[in-house]
Amino acid sequence: MPSPEQPAPFSTVLRTASSEEHEAAEQSSFMSHLLGGRLGVEAYADLTGQLWFVYRALEGRNAELADHPVAGPFIDPALLRTAAIERDLRHLRGPDWRTGLEPLPATAAYVARVEELAAGWPAGYLAHHYTRYLGDLSGGQIIRGIAEKTWGFERKGDGVHFYVFEDVANPAAFKRDYRAKLDAAGLALDEVERRRVVEECKRAFTLNGAIFRDLDARYPLSA
């Protein structure tokens, strides 16, 4: 057990402190129904469309954040998802995929928060970066496999490009390196700032879960 002189690694603190919010988001009715095969491909396309808004916000200030001492080390071209999402949406919704695509209220709130942090509090932005990208490299791969099987997408092909990190040769090693960067970032922050980032991490999972709830209202199923 870490001594007072050796606090727990920041990556561990983030994971354990946000576990309840993380689990709540993962166990949403919408995701349970989607991954259980109870919803059609249009619901999957709808989720993908909402993620497009989120990732445009996450990646919109990368050039500015690249030089930030805390957030900068995490700005990695290998993680960029916007173009992959757009490729999926062309497959899922056709060449006019932008037509009729609007953010749900929860998506708009999430986007506003990410944009606010990217512009004014990069350490807080990092909480959202961690929540999304490390999740995509982990649980996101389960979603990819189910999507391929359920809707007949070609493995690593159109419809699931969002979940395929072609420039990440070794996902396990990449995630270890990412967590090491988180630990270094934690050492660069004072205790008050670390606590603020932890709370923002919880908020990130809550905002994700709110999108699922909005989608659940759009695709209701009886229990």
Z-matrix of the N, CA and C atoms (Angstrom, degrees):
N
C 1 1.465
C 2 1.526 1 109.01
N 3 1.372 2 117.78 1 131.86
C 4 1.458 3 118.66 2 -176.24
C 5 1.523 4 111.70 3 -59.64
N 6 1.331 5 116.50 4 140.63
C 7 1.455 6 121.86 5 176.50
C 8 1.517 7 108.62 6 -82.69
N 9 1.359 8 117.79 7 167.68
C 10 1.464 9 119.80 8 177.47
C 11 1.526 10 112.20 9 -56.30
N 12 1.347 11 116.32 10 -30.27
C 13 1.458 12 120.25 11 179.32
C 14 1.525 13 111.34 12 -77.91
N 15 1.318 14 117.35 13 -16.87
C 16 1.462 15 122.04 14 -178.85
C 17 1.538 16 108.91 15 -127.35
N 18 1.321 17 116.48 16 81.20
C 19 1.470 18 119.36 17 -178.36
C 20 1.523 19 110.80 18 -64.95
N 21 1.326 20 115.08 19 159.71
C 22 1.457 21 120.24 20 178.72
C 23 1.518 22 109.64 21 -59.85
N 24 1.326 23 117.87 22 144.65
C 25 1.466 24 120.42 23 176.63
C 26 1.525 25 110.51 24 -54.29
N 27 1.320 26 116.14 25 143.14
C 28 1.454 27 120.50 26 -175.50
C 29 1.518 28 111.83 27 -61.15
N 30 1.332 29 117.08 28 -34.71
C 31 1.462 30 120.12 29 178.35
C 32 1.525 31 110.72 30 -62.42
N 33 1.316 32 116.43 31 -37.30
C 34 1.464 33 120.90 32 177.76
C 35 1.520 34 110.76 33 -69.29
N 36 1.322 35 116.57 34 -41.08
C 37 1.465 36 120.88 35 178.70
C 38 1.530 37 110.05 36 -60.34
N 39 1.323 38 116.75 37 -46.03
C 40 1.466 39 120.32 38 -179.86
C 41 1.523 40 111.13 39 -61.57
N 42 1.321 41 116.36 40 -44.58
C 43 1.468 42 120.05 41 -177.38
C 44 1.522 43 111.52 42 -64.96
N 45 1.313 44 116.73 43 -47.47
C 46 1.462 45 119.44 44 -175.38
C 47 1.533 46 111.81 45 -72.84
N 48 1.329 47 116.93 46 -38.62
C 49 1.463 48 119.80 47 -177.06
C 50 1.519 49 112.31 48 -68.51
N 51 1.333 50 116.69 49 -27.89
C 52 1.464 51 120.36 50 -176.98
C 53 1.528 52 112.56 51 -103.59
N 54 1.319 53 117.45 52 10.78
C 55 1.468 54 119.97 53 -173.76
C 56 1.523 55 112.41 54 -62.17
N 57 1.326 56 117.02 55 -37.64
C 58 1.461 57 119.76 56 -179.01
C 59 1.526 58 111.13 57 -65.99
N 60 1.338 59 116.27 58 -45.35
C 61 1.461 60 120.36 59 178.81
C 62 1.523 61 111.19 60 -66.82
N 63 1.317 62 115.78 61 -36.99
C 64 1.459 63 121.06 62 178.02
C 65 1.525 64 110.91 63 -62.31
N 66 1.306 65 116.00 64 -47.53
C 67 1.460 66 120.60 65 -179.26
C 68 1.523 67 111.31 66 -64.12
N 69 1.320 68 116.54 67 -39.69
C 70 1.467 69 119.95 68 179.61
C 71 1.521 70 111.02 69 -62.22
N 72 1.340 71 116.79 70 -41.19
C 73 1.463 72 120.32 71 179.20
C 74 1.524 73 110.70 72 -66.01
N 75 1.334 74 116.57 73 -44.06
C 76 1.463 75 120.68 74 -178.18
C 77 1.527 76 112.27 75 -64.56
N 78 1.313 77 116.87 76 -31.13
C 79 1.462 78 121.09 77 -175.30
C 80 1.529 79 112.71 78 -95.90
N 81 1.324 80 116.97 79 18.65
C 82 1.457 81 120.22 80 178.00
C 83 1.525 82 110.15 81 -61.30
N 84 1.320 83 116.06 82 152.54
C 85 1.462 84 120.35 83 179.84
C 86 1.518 85 111.12 84 -60.38
N 87 1.332 86 116.18 85 -41.76
C 88 1.466 87 118.95 86 -177.99
C 89 1.523 88 110.85 87 -60.10
N 90 1.335 89 117.22 88 -49.48
C 91 1.464 90 119.05 89 -177.97
C 92 1.520 91 111.12 90 -67.19
N 93 1.327 92 117.45 91 -36.41
C 94 1.467 93 119.62 92 177.29
C 95 1.522 94 111.00 93 -61.95
N 96 1.340 95 116.28 94 -44.29
C 97 1.459 96 120.17 95 178.95
C 98 1.523 97 111.84 96 -67.86
N 99 1.336 98 116.17 97 -40.27
C 100 1.465 99 119.66 98 -179.28
C 101 1.522 100 110.96 99 -64.57
N 102 1.319 101 116.37 100 -49.15
C 103 1.456 102 120.45 101 -177.12
C 104 1.523 103 111.93 102 -74.28
N 105 1.329 104 116.30 103 -19.17
C 106 1.454 105 120.00 104 177.08
C 107 1.515 106 113.60 105 -87.03
N 108 1.335 107 116.90 106 2.13
C 109 1.452 108 120.40 107 177.36
C 110 1.509 109 114.54 108 78.77
N 111 1.341 110 117.09 109 16.18
C 112 1.465 111 120.19 110 -177.90
C 113 1.524 112 112.58 111 -91.95
N 114 1.318 113 117.10 112 -5.06
C 115 1.453 114 121.41 113 178.34
C 116 1.521 115 109.62 114 -119.37
N 117 1.309 116 115.94 115 153.50
C 118 1.456 117 120.49 116 -178.88
C 119 1.515 118 112.50 117 -84.34
N 120 1.316 119 114.62 118 177.65
C 121 1.462 120 120.52 119 -177.16
C 122 1.518 121 111.68 120 -64.28
N 123 1.352 122 117.57 121 -23.04
C 124 1.462 123 118.92 122 179.40
C 125 1.522 124 111.15 123 -65.53
N 126 1.322 125 118.02 124 -31.69
C 127 1.462 126 120.82 125 177.36
C 128 1.531 127 110.08 126 -69.93
N 129 1.313 128 116.41 127 -39.12
C 130 1.463 129 121.06 128 175.92
C 131 1.527 130 110.07 129 -63.06
N 132 1.331 131 116.32 130 -42.11
C 133 1.464 132 120.66 131 178.20
C 134 1.525 133 110.52 132 -63.90
N 135 1.322 134 116.34 133 -37.37
C 136 1.459 135 120.84 134 179.34
C 137 1.523 136 110.58 135 -64.92
N 138 1.322 137 116.91 136 -44.58
C 139 1.463 138 120.83 137 176.24
C 140 1.524 139 110.33 138 -59.35
N 141 1.323 140 116.67 139 -44.28
C 142 1.463 141 120.98 140 -179.89
C 143 1.524 142 110.74 141 -60.93
N 144 1.326 143 116.08 142 -40.62
C 145 1.449 144 119.85 143 178.38
C 146 1.519 145 112.83 144 -63.50
N 147 1.326 146 116.77 145 -39.96
C 148 1.464 147 119.83 146 177.96
C 149 1.532 148 110.84 147 -66.36
N 150 1.313 149 116.42 148 -36.40
C 151 1.464 150 119.74 149 178.49
C 152 1.523 151 112.12 150 -66.03
N 153 1.328 152 116.04 151 -29.07
C 154 1.467 153 119.45 152 177.29
C 155 1.518 154 110.77 153 -57.91
N 156 1.317 155 117.44 154 -43.59
C 157 1.467 156 120.59 155 178.35
C 158 1.529 157 110.90 156 -63.47
N 159 1.315 158 116.05 157 -41.17
C 160 1.469 159 120.37 158 -178.08
C 161 1.523 160 111.22 159 -64.67
N 162 1.326 161 116.78 160 -44.56
C 163 1.468 162 119.07 161 -175.48
C 164 1.513 163 112.75 162 -76.00
N 165 1.316 164 117.46 163 -27.28
C 166 1.466 165 118.21 164 171.91
C 167 1.524 166 109.74 165 -62.18
N 168 1.327 167 116.78 166 -38.25
C 169 1.461 168 120.35 167 177.64
C 170 1.521 169 111.24 168 -69.38
N 171 1.315 170 116.72 169 -43.62
C 172 1.465 171 120.73 170 -179.65
C 173 1.522 172 112.10 171 -62.48
N 174 1.312 173 117.14 172 -35.64
C 175 1.462 174 121.43 173 -172.82
C 176 1.519 175 113.59 174 -103.34
N 177 1.332 176 116.82 175 -2.53
C 178 1.454 177 120.31 176 -173.81
C 179 1.517 178 114.98 177 -68.91
N 180 1.331 179 117.60 178 -25.43
C 181 1.469 180 121.19 179 -178.90
C 182 1.528 181 112.15 180 -116.07
N 183 1.309 182 116.92 181 25.27
C 184 1.467 183 119.56 182 -178.01
C 185 1.522 184 113.05 183 -56.71
N 186 1.334 185 116.74 184 -41.29
C 187 1.459 186 119.60 185 -177.42
C 188 1.527 187 110.96 186 -61.95
N 189 1.328 188 116.47 187 -38.29
C 190 1.459 189 120.38 188 179.99
C 191 1.528 190 111.31 189 -74.42
N 192 1.326 191 116.95 190 -37.92
C 193 1.457 192 120.74 191 -176.03
C 194 1.524 193 112.81 192 -77.06
N 195 1.315 194 117.11 193 -17.75
C 196 1.473 195 120.24 194 -174.96
C 197 1.520 196 112.59 195 -59.02
N 198 1.307 197 117.73 196 -27.99
C 199 1.467 198 120.92 197 -178.56
C 200 1.529 199 113.23 198 -95.79
N 201 1.321 200 117.06 199 0.56
C 202 1.460 201 119.02 200 -179.15
C 203 1.536 202 109.78 201 -74.54
N 204 1.338 203 118.50 202 136.01
C 205 1.471 204 120.16 203 -175.31
C 206 1.524 205 114.57 204 -63.07
N 207 1.326 206 118.68 205 -29.11
C 208 1.462 207 120.72 206 -179.81
C 209 1.522 208 111.51 207 -94.82
N 210 1.322 209 117.74 208 -51.19
C 211 1.465 210 120.80 209 -175.99
C 212 1.524 211 112.74 210 -81.31
N 213 1.326 212 117.00 211 -27.66
C 214 1.458 213 121.09 212 -173.89
C 215 1.516 214 115.77 213 -52.12
N 216 1.350 215 119.37 214 -45.61
C 217 1.473 216 119.55 215 -177.87
C 218 1.524 217 114.04 216 -62.22
N 219 1.317 218 117.97 217 -14.81
C 220 1.465 219 121.13 218 -177.64
C 221 1.529 220 112.73 219 -95.12
N 222 1.319 221 117.04 220 -9.41
C 223 1.465 222 120.57 221 179.89
C 224 1.520 223 107.66 222 -80.03
N 225 1.320 224 115.22 223 100.73
C 226 1.463 225 122.39 224 -171.45
C 227 1.522 226 109.22 225 -128.79
N 228 1.342 227 118.29 226 121.40
C 229 1.469 228 120.70 227 179.59
C 230 1.527 229 113.36 228 -56.39
N 231 1.322 230 117.55 229 -25.40
C 232 1.463 231 120.49 230 -179.01
C 233 1.519 232 112.05 231 -66.11
N 234 1.328 233 116.87 232 -18.60
C 235 1.455 234 120.50 233 -177.41
C 236 1.529 235 113.29 234 -93.09
N 237 1.297 236 118.46 235 -15.61
C 238 1.467 237 121.48 236 -172.36
C 239 1.525 238 111.64 237 -53.81
N 240 1.339 239 115.82 238 130.16
C 241 1.468 240 121.27 239 -174.16
C 242 1.525 241 114.51 240 -117.71
N 243 1.316 242 119.08 241 -15.90
C 244 1.458 243 120.01 242 -172.17
C 245 1.524 244 112.55 243 -58.17
N 246 1.313 245 117.52 244 -48.07
C 247 1.465 246 120.41 245 -178.77
C 248 1.529 247 110.93 246 -63.40
N 249 1.328 248 117.06 247 -37.75
C 250 1.467 249 120.24 248 179.41
C 251 1.525 250 110.57 249 -66.54
N 252 1.334 251 117.00 250 -39.59
C 253 1.465 252 120.22 251 177.63
C 254 1.522 253 109.91 252 -63.47
N 255 1.316 254 116.95 253 -42.99
C 256 1.466 255 120.10 254 -179.90
C 257 1.527 256 111.01 255 -62.58
N 258 1.307 257 116.66 256 -37.95
C 259 1.475 258 119.71 257 176.29
C 260 1.522 259 110.69 258 -63.22
N 261 1.325 260 116.32 259 -42.30
C 262 1.469 261 119.81 260 177.07
C 263 1.521 262 111.50 261 -63.30
N 264 1.327 263 116.58 262 -41.14
C 265 1.461 264 119.78 263 -178.02
C 266 1.527 265 111.76 264 -67.37
N 267 1.307 266 117.23 265 -33.79
C 268 1.478 267 118.90 266 175.00
C 269 1.521 268 110.27 267 -62.50
N 270 1.321 269 115.79 268 -36.61
C 271 1.464 270 119.97 269 178.73
C 272 1.532 271 110.99 270 -73.51
N 273 1.318 272 116.30 271 -39.81
C 274 1.461 273 120.91 272 -173.95
C 275 1.521 274 113.35 273 -81.54
N 276 1.342 275 116.78 274 -35.20
C 277 1.460 276 120.80 275 -173.43
C 278 1.523 277 113.78 276 -117.79
N 279 1.332 278 117.03 277 -5.04
C 280 1.450 279 120.27 278 179.48
C 281 1.517 280 112.66 279 92.36
N 282 1.346 281 116.75 280 176.16
C 283 1.470 282 120.68 281 -175.07
C 284 1.526 283 113.66 282 -61.90
N 285 1.316 284 117.78 283 -24.81
C 286 1.464 285 121.32 284 178.04
C 287 1.525 286 111.42 285 -98.46
N 288 1.317 287 115.98 286 39.96
C 289 1.462 288 120.72 287 -171.99
C 290 1.528 289 113.52 288 -61.03
N 291 1.334 290 117.33 289 -23.60
C 292 1.466 291 118.82 290 179.29
C 293 1.527 292 112.44 291 -72.51
N 294 1.327 293 117.15 292 -23.33
C 295 1.456 294 120.79 293 -177.38
C 296 1.528 295 110.73 294 -63.05
N 297 1.308 296 116.13 295 123.46
C 298 1.466 297 121.28 296 178.95
C 299 1.508 298 115.22 297 78.73
N 300 1.320 299 117.44 298 -0.53
C 301 1.465 300 120.02 299 -179.73
C 302 1.525 301 109.58 300 -84.06
N 303 1.314 302 116.12 301 113.98
C 304 1.458 303 122.08 302 -179.09
C 305 1.529 304 109.30 303 -131.17
N 306 1.334 305 116.51 304 146.67
C 307 1.465 306 118.08 305 177.65
C 308 1.521 307 111.30 306 -71.38
N 309 1.312 308 116.11 307 137.99
C 310 1.453 309 120.58 308 170.81
C 311 1.534 310 108.75 309 -66.49
N 312 1.327 311 118.30 310 160.16
C 313 1.473 312 119.40 311 179.04
C 314 1.527 313 113.15 312 -52.68
N 315 1.320 314 117.18 313 -42.37
C 316 1.467 315 119.86 314 179.95
C 317 1.529 316 110.98 315 -67.14
N 318 1.322 317 116.86 316 -35.88
C 319 1.463 318 120.30 317 177.53
C 320 1.519 319 110.58 318 -65.72
N 321 1.320 320 116.46 319 -43.49
C 322 1.459 321 120.19 320 179.24
C 323 1.523 322 111.06 321 -61.43
N 324 1.329 323 116.88 322 -39.26
C 325 1.465 324 120.84 323 178.50
C 326 1.529 325 110.85 324 -66.31
N 327 1.314 326 116.11 325 -40.82
C 328 1.469 327 121.43 326 178.85
C 329 1.523 328 110.11 327 -63.73
N 330 1.320 329 116.32 328 -47.19
C 331 1.463 330 121.12 329 -179.92
C 332 1.527 331 110.61 330 -60.40
N 333 1.324 332 116.44 331 -43.78
C 334 1.464 333 120.21 332 -179.77
C 335 1.523 334 111.01 333 -60.87
N 336 1.327 335 116.71 334 -39.67
C 337 1.461 336 119.72 335 179.88
C 338 1.529 337 111.04 336 -67.67
N 339 1.320 338 117.47 337 -44.42
C 340 1.468 339 120.33 338 179.72
C 341 1.522 340 110.32 339 -61.97
N 342 1.321 341 117.48 340 -44.20
C 343 1.463 342 120.84 341 -179.86
C 344 1.522 343 111.34 342 -64.12
N 345 1.321 344 116.21 343 -39.13
C 346 1.469 345 120.53 344 177.82
C 347 1.527 346 110.64 345 -61.57
N 348 1.302 347 117.14 346 -44.09
C 349 1.459 348 121.18 347 -177.77
C 350 1.526 349 111.78 348 -71.55
N 351 1.326 350 116.67 349 -41.45
C 352 1.467 351 120.05 350 179.93
C 353 1.519 352 110.82 351 -60.56
N 354 1.334 353 116.01 352 -33.01
C 355 1.455 354 120.14 353 -178.82
C 356 1.524 355 112.70 354 -84.63
N 357 1.343 356 117.39 355 -31.74
C 358 1.455 357 118.91 356 -170.34
C 359 1.508 358 118.04 357 -124.39
N 360 1.334 359 117.88 358 -17.37
C 361 1.471 360 120.02 359 -178.91
C 362 1.532 361 109.28 360 -148.82
N 363 1.323 362 117.77 361 80.03
C 364 1.463 363 121.18 362 -176.42
C 365 1.525 364 114.26 363 -58.50
N 366 1.323 365 118.22 364 -30.70
C 367 1.467 366 119.27 365 177.69
C 368 1.523 367 110.10 366 -64.78
N 369 1.317 368 117.40 367 -37.59
C 370 1.458 369 120.97 368 175.65
C 371 1.512 370 111.81 369 -69.77
N 372 1.330 371 116.54 370 -37.57
C 373 1.467 372 121.26 371 174.87
C 374 1.526 373 110.18 372 -56.29
N 375 1.323 374 116.62 373 -37.73
C 376 1.460 375 121.17 374 -179.48
C 377 1.524 376 111.90 375 -57.26
N 378 1.324 377 117.71 376 -34.28
C 379 1.465 378 120.67 377 178.67
C 380 1.521 379 110.59 378 -60.23
N 381 1.315 380 117.60 379 -38.65
C 382 1.464 381 121.69 380 179.47
C 383 1.528 382 111.06 381 -75.85
N 384 1.315 383 116.20 382 -36.98
C 385 1.468 384 120.83 383 176.73
C 386 1.524 385 109.66 384 -59.03
N 387 1.321 386 115.81 385 -48.07
C 388 1.462 387 121.80 386 179.22
C 389 1.525 388 111.40 387 -61.00
N 390 1.321 389 115.78 388 -47.55
C 391 1.466 390 120.47 389 -177.01
C 392 1.521 391 111.90 390 -59.84
N 393 1.325 392 116.35 391 -43.90
C 394 1.454 393 119.53 392 -176.38
C 395 1.533 394 111.84 393 -78.28
N 396 1.309 395 118.44 394 -59.24
C 397 1.456 396 120.17 395 -168.89
C 398 1.527 397 113.18 396 -69.87
N 399 1.317 398 117.63 397 -40.60
C 400 1.460 399 117.55 398 178.16
C 401 1.524 400 109.91 399 -68.64
N 402 1.333 401 116.35 400 -31.79
C 403 1.455 402 119.81 401 174.36
C 404 1.526 403 112.25 402 -66.04
N 405 1.326 404 116.11 403 -38.98
C 406 1.463 405 120.00 404 179.03
C 407 1.530 406 111.44 405 -63.43
N 408 1.326 407 115.50 406 -36.06
C 409 1.465 408 120.30 407 -179.41
C 410 1.522 409 112.17 408 -79.12
N 411 1.318 410 117.17 409 -11.26
C 412 1.469 411 121.70 410 -178.17
C 413 1.524 412 109.74 411 -112.61
N 414 1.330 413 116.86 412 -94.74
C 415 1.453 414 120.42 413 -178.25
C 416 1.515 415 113.78 414 -60.77
N 417 1.321 416 117.17 415 -26.33
C 418 1.456 417 120.47 416 177.92
C 419 1.515 418 112.94 417 -59.26
N 420 1.320 419 116.53 418 -27.90
C 421 1.456 420 119.73 419 -179.80
C 422 1.532 421 111.36 420 -71.56
N 423 1.321 422 116.10 421 -27.30
C 424 1.465 423 119.97 422 174.46
C 425 1.525 424 109.34 423 -68.18
N 426 1.333 425 116.10 424 -43.44
C 427 1.461 426 120.38 425 177.94
C 428 1.525 427 110.07 426 -59.86
N 429 1.319 428 116.50 427 -42.94
C 430 1.471 429 120.18 428 179.75
C 431 1.525 430 110.95 429 -58.63
N 432 1.326 431 116.80 430 -47.65
C 433 1.451 432 120.19 431 -178.40
C 434 1.516 433 112.73 432 -62.00
N 435 1.329 434 116.21 433 -41.27
C 436 1.460 435 120.05 434 179.31
C 437 1.518 436 110.53 435 -68.10
N 438 1.336 437 117.41 436 -40.03
C 439 1.463 438 120.69 437 178.71
C 440 1.523 439 110.92 438 -62.68
N 441 1.315 440 116.79 439 -42.27
C 442 1.466 441 120.24 440 178.86
C 443 1.527 442 110.60 441 -61.12
N 444 1.301 443 116.31 442 -43.40
C 445 1.464 444 121.13 443 -177.33
C 446 1.528 445 112.02 444 -73.54
N 447 1.333 446 116.41 445 -42.56
C 448 1.468 447 120.42 446 -173.76
C 449 1.513 448 112.65 447 -73.28
N 450 1.345 449 117.00 448 -42.28
C 451 1.461 450 119.34 449 -173.90
C 452 1.522 451 113.26 450 -112.64
N 453 1.313 452 116.84 451 11.13
C 454 1.454 453 120.79 452 171.92
C 455 1.510 454 115.34 453 71.20
N 456 1.333 455 116.87 454 24.55
C 457 1.456 456 118.22 455 176.31
C 458 1.517 457 109.41 456 -68.79
N 459 1.315 458 115.18 457 141.99
C 460 1.465 459 119.24 458 175.64
C 461 1.526 460 108.42 459 -63.73
N 462 1.315 461 116.28 460 139.42
C 463 1.462 462 119.87 461 -178.48
C 464 1.522 463 110.20 462 -54.28
N 465 1.327 464 115.89 463 125.87
C 466 1.459 465 123.62 464 -179.26
C 467 1.523 466 111.43 465 59.89
N 468 1.323 467 117.06 466 25.12
C 469 1.453 468 120.11 467 -177.42
C 470 1.505 469 113.14 468 -110.78
N 471 1.343 470 115.67 469 -160.26
C 472 1.448 471 121.20 470 -177.38
C 473 1.523 472 110.83 471 -58.16
N 474 1.314 473 115.20 472 135.72
C 475 1.453 474 121.91 473 -177.40
C 476 1.514 475 113.29 474 104.21
N 477 1.330 476 117.31 475 -24.02
C 478 1.470 477 120.51 476 -178.58
C 479 1.531 478 112.48 477 -131.47
N 480 1.323 479 116.96 478 17.48
C 481 1.470 480 118.78 479 -179.68
C 482 1.523 481 112.08 480 -60.16
N 483 1.318 482 116.53 481 -30.79
C 484 1.456 483 120.26 482 179.54
C 485 1.521 484 111.74 483 -53.85
N 486 1.318 485 116.67 484 -35.55
C 487 1.461 486 121.43 485 -175.35
C 488 1.527 487 113.04 486 -92.39
N 489 1.331 488 117.28 487 0.62
C 490 1.463 489 121.34 488 -177.49
C 491 1.527 490 109.05 489 -104.59
N 492 1.310 491 116.70 490 110.02
C 493 1.465 492 122.17 491 -179.94
C 494 1.532 493 107.99 492 -96.39
N 495 1.310 494 115.08 493 86.28
C 496 1.468 495 119.96 494 -173.39
C 497 1.524 496 112.58 495 -64.73
N 498 1.331 497 116.94 496 -26.01
C 499 1.459 498 119.91 497 -177.70
C 500 1.526 499 113.18 498 -96.25
N 501 1.325 500 116.13 499 8.34
C 502 1.467 501 120.65 500 174.84
C 503 1.531 502 106.77 501 -107.84
N 504 1.319 503 115.91 502 97.81
C 505 1.460 504 120.45 503 -173.42
C 506 1.521 505 112.46 504 -68.88
N 507 1.314 506 116.54 505 -36.94
C 508 1.468 507 121.64 506 -176.81
C 509 1.530 508 108.36 507 -131.32
N 510 1.329 509 118.23 508 91.38
C 511 1.466 510 120.34 509 -176.54
C 512 1.523 511 114.02 510 -55.80
N 513 1.326 512 117.73 511 -39.64
C 514 1.463 513 120.41 512 -178.99
C 515 1.525 514 110.79 513 -62.76
N 516 1.328 515 116.57 514 -44.61
C 517 1.460 516 120.41 515 179.08
C 518 1.528 517 110.67 516 -67.57
N 519 1.320 518 116.07 517 -38.15
C 520 1.464 519 120.43 518 179.20
C 521 1.527 520 110.34 519 -61.49
N 522 1.335 521 116.29 520 -43.79
C 523 1.461 522 119.88 521 -179.65
C 524 1.525 523 111.32 522 -66.83
N 525 1.316 524 117.39 523 -36.56
C 526 1.472 525 119.63 524 176.17
C 527 1.519 526 110.49 525 -62.56
N 528 1.335 527 116.20 526 -43.07
C 529 1.456 528 120.42 527 179.38
C 530 1.528 529 110.74 528 -65.50
N 531 1.333 530 116.10 529 -38.53
C 532 1.465 531 120.59 530 179.12
C 533 1.531 532 109.99 531 -62.69
N 534 1.317 533 116.49 532 -44.31
C 535 1.467 534 119.93 533 179.38
C 536 1.527 535 111.19 534 -65.12
N 537 1.328 536 116.64 535 -35.24
C 538 1.462 537 119.37 536 176.75
C 539 1.528 538 110.42 537 -64.44
N 540 1.323 539 116.68 538 -37.49
C 541 1.464 540 120.43 539 176.05
C 542 1.532 541 110.80 540 -65.40
N 543 1.329 542 116.23 541 -38.54
C 544 1.462 543 119.71 542 176.34
C 545 1.525 544 110.62 543 -61.35
N 546 1.329 545 115.92 544 -42.96
C 547 1.461 546 119.69 545 179.98
C 548 1.523 547 110.51 546 -62.76
N 549 1.331 548 116.64 547 -40.18
C 550 1.466 549 120.33 548 178.10
C 551 1.524 550 110.68 549 -66.36
N 552 1.326 551 116.31 550 -39.45
C 553 1.460 552 120.13 551 178.35
C 554 1.521 553 110.47 552 -62.71
N 555 1.332 554 116.49 553 -39.92
C 556 1.452 555 120.21 554 178.90
C 557 1.513 556 112.68 555 -61.85
N 558 1.321 557 116.47 556 -37.06
C 559 1.464 558 120.50 557 178.95
C 560 1.525 559 111.59 558 -68.58
N 561 1.332 560 116.47 559 -25.13
C 562 1.461 561 120.43 560 -178.69
C 563 1.527 562 112.66 561 -82.85
N 564 1.337 563 116.62 562 -9.52
C 565 1.462 564 121.53 563 -178.04
C 566 1.523 565 110.31 564 -104.74
N 567 1.320 566 116.65 565 148.99
C 568 1.459 567 118.32 566 173.98
C 569 1.531 568 109.26 567 -79.41
N 570 1.325 569 116.71 568 173.70
C 571 1.459 570 120.71 569 -172.83
C 572 1.529 571 112.21 570 -63.17
N 573 1.312 572 117.03 571 -38.87
C 574 1.466 573 120.00 572 179.33
C 575 1.527 574 110.41 573 -63.34
N 576 1.321 575 115.97 574 -43.71
C 577 1.467 576 119.73 575 -179.27
C 578 1.520 577 111.05 576 -67.77
N 579 1.316 578 117.57 577 -38.27
C 580 1.471 579 119.79 578 176.93
C 581 1.527 580 110.49 579 -60.01
N 582 1.321 581 116.15 580 -43.88
C 583 1.469 582 119.46 581 179.56
C 584 1.524 583 111.04 582 -63.08
N 585 1.313 584 116.74 583 -38.77
C 586 1.467 585 120.47 584 178.53
C 587 1.531 586 110.65 585 -63.52
N 588 1.325 587 116.69 586 -40.75
C 589 1.462 588 120.22 587 179.37
C 590 1.528 589 110.23 588 -66.57
N 591 1.323 590 116.68 589 -39.74
C 592 1.460 591 120.12 590 177.05
C 593 1.528 592 110.43 591 -59.86
N 594 1.314 593 117.09 592 -44.81
C 595 1.465 594 120.19 593 178.77
C 596 1.518 595 111.36 594 -64.56
N 597 1.319 596 116.54 595 -35.44
C 598 1.472 597 119.65 596 178.25
C 599 1.526 598 110.84 597 -69.53
N 600 1.322 599 116.71 598 -32.36
C 601 1.456 600 120.45 599 175.96
C 602 1.527 601 110.15 600 -63.53
N 603 1.316 602 116.03 601 -43.31
C 604 1.469 603 119.88 602 175.91
C 605 1.519 604 110.18 603 -60.09
N 606 1.322 605 115.55 604 -42.76
C 607 1.455 606 120.16 605 -179.78
C 608 1.524 607 111.13 606 -63.26
N 609 1.321 608 116.97 607 -36.36
C 610 1.461 609 120.62 608 179.41
C 611 1.523 610 110.92 609 -60.45
N 612 1.322 611 116.86 610 -45.72
C 613 1.461 612 119.94 611 178.25
C 614 1.523 613 111.16 612 -64.74
N 615 1.329 614 116.59 613 -37.65
C 616 1.458 615 120.58 614 178.65
C 617 1.525 616 110.61 615 -64.27
N 618 1.331 617 117.03 616 -41.14
C 619 1.463 618 120.88 617 178.53
C 620 1.524 619 111.04 618 -66.14
N 621 1.311 620 116.95 619 -38.34
C 622 1.467 621 120.49 620 174.76
C 623 1.523 622 110.43 621 -60.93
N 624 1.318 623 115.40 622 -46.12
C 625 1.456 624 120.03 623 -179.81
C 626 1.516 625 112.75 624 -62.21
N 627 1.327 626 117.04 625 -32.89
C 628 1.461 627 120.75 626 178.50
C 629 1.522 628 111.33 627 -65.12
N 630 1.328 629 117.15 628 -36.12
C 631 1.467 630 119.81 629 175.87
C 632 1.520 631 109.83 630 -62.61
N 633 1.320 632 116.63 631 -43.01
C 634 1.470 633 119.79 632 178.87
C 635 1.522 634 110.99 633 -61.79
N 636 1.331 635 116.80 634 -38.11
C 637 1.461 636 119.55 635 179.03
C 638 1.530 637 111.16 636 -66.13
N 639 1.319 638 116.57 637 -40.13
C 640 1.467 639 119.39 638 176.43
C 641 1.522 640 111.03 639 -63.08
N 642 1.319 641 116.43 640 -40.40
C 643 1.461 642 120.01 641 178.22
C 644 1.524 643 111.00 642 -68.23
N 645 1.314 644 116.33 643 -35.63
C 646 1.459 645 120.11 644 178.31
C 647 1.528 646 110.52 645 -62.02
N 648 1.323 647 116.15 646 -37.50
C 649 1.469 648 119.84 647 178.11
C 650 1.520 649 110.82 648 -66.96
N 651 1.319 650 116.27 649 -29.04
C 652 1.473 651 120.70 650 179.07
C 653 1.530 652 111.92 651 -78.53
N 654 1.321 653 115.84 652 -28.85
C 655 1.475 654 121.09 653 -178.66
C 656 1.529 655 109.30 654 -125.32
N 657 1.318 656 118.41 655 65.39
C 658 1.479 657 120.83 656 -176.06
C 659 1.523 658 111.57 657 -71.67
N 660 1.299 659 114.30 658 142.95
C 661 1.458 660 121.51 659 174.22
C 662 1.521 661 108.29 660 -134.21
N 663 1.298 662 116.93 661 142.97
C 664 1.455 663 118.80 662 176.08
C 665 1.517 664 109.21 663 -70.70
N 666 1.291 665 115.50 664 148.97
C 667 1.477 666 120.15 665 -178.29
C 668 1.510 667 110.46 666 -67.34
